[in-house]
Amino acid sequence: MKRVNGNHGHRALLFFIFSLLVGSLAAQDIQLHYDFGRNIYTGEEAGRSKVTVTLEQFKADKWGSWYYFVDLDMSRKAFESVYTEISREFNLGKESPFAAHVEYDGGASSKSGSFQHAALIGPAYHGHSEDFSKTWSVQLLYKQYFKGADYTHPYASAQLTGVWSTTFAHKKCTFSGFIDFWRGEKVNRHGCLVILTEPQFWYNMTEHFSVGSEVEVSNNFIYNSNPTSDKTFFVNPTVAVKWNF
């Protein structure tokens, strides 16, 4: 597979991600996940990383809010891939629950070059409980894919996203996550419905330290590395720890 503009594009992206990491000392949280997918699907996910570090940050301001996360997949020797999603929302009115959502998705891999990058834009509807212990958001987005590897091509798509978080049991437990539905394309360029959800459950041992799990459930999302299998639906659980800044 072809890298973005060769090694220079790959290094530029990694430098950009590194700049985010360096400038994120006030990040909301950092997570360390041990992934069991490779053990469950020994043929289909033989190359799946077992350890992922996730850094995420949410920040609200007078215009709206911005959010990003960075996933770094690790092996025993080095980082294998970097993936990020960065979004900005602009409030449509001072007390309005509606916002304009703009987003970039993309990354790079030491094995396969770049992920297929995408830009998204569209309306969002969000809300929260009075004490912010419960928050939610729904987004309906136009999604434009750009050419990545040699076998990919640019194409237009659409995505429906739901995001939620609820803290309960005297702030000891948090249930959060997202679910995405979008139109993807297979290698033969036939369209398909991609579904991805990653609910998380955390037990908050202290104000800063949490232990828990994430379960990635997907269809038509994961690359199946077994040529004799046509499986498209996968469930990949993790055990995880999180530090809240």
Phi, psi and omega in degrees: 000150186271137174282162177286115182051037180070202181295333182295318178295320179297314181294322179298318179295316179297322177295321178297315179296319179299322178297321176298317182295316181296322183272014187244036181296341177262023182301151182292315179200162172228137186236148174236119184244136168255120189260132181263003184301319181295329178282329182281314182248079188293332179267311185288329183236043184298330182263008183291137179290145180270336184235130177230133173257127180241129174244128179222153180213138173235135180217128177259148176216187186289343179267339183158239180200162171223154185212142170213156166223153177232124174257128176242111178275131188244149168240184179293336186261323187193179170287133181265328180203158177229128178227138182222150168231128182234125182226153178227134176241136177247120181297137177259073184113149186297317181249011184281141175279358182263149180213160172264128187249130176233137188211149172236135176236135177174178181175190182215154181228138178289341181271316191239006181088227186265152164286161176283114185285155181211149173241141183229146177207144179165183181277154176227146175235125184219163180196179182199160173285170184300323181263009179063017176285342176231128177226154179205159179205143174233132183230135175242112196234141165281134185235124179247117176273146176248159181297133178244260179288171185302326184274000180261165177210157178290142176202158181267147181212184176217151183221137173247125185233137171237137181229140181213159172203134176219134178245133186213185182056054179056043177067015180275337184233141177228130175241120185215170177157192179212164171219133181239140169234127176208163177274118175252181176226139176279175181301327180278007177072012172284138180287153177208154176273121178259131177236131178218127173221143181224073176293144179235142171236130182234138168256117186273097183291323174223183178298332185251330189250131180227150172237149182180209185206151170236141177237111177273119177243126185213158172220130183062027182248314185275137175288123180272113185274001179262110184293345180265001182242137176253023182294134178237345183257127183224147174234114185239102179274157174227163162248144192210159169234153182219139174247120179266122181281000000 
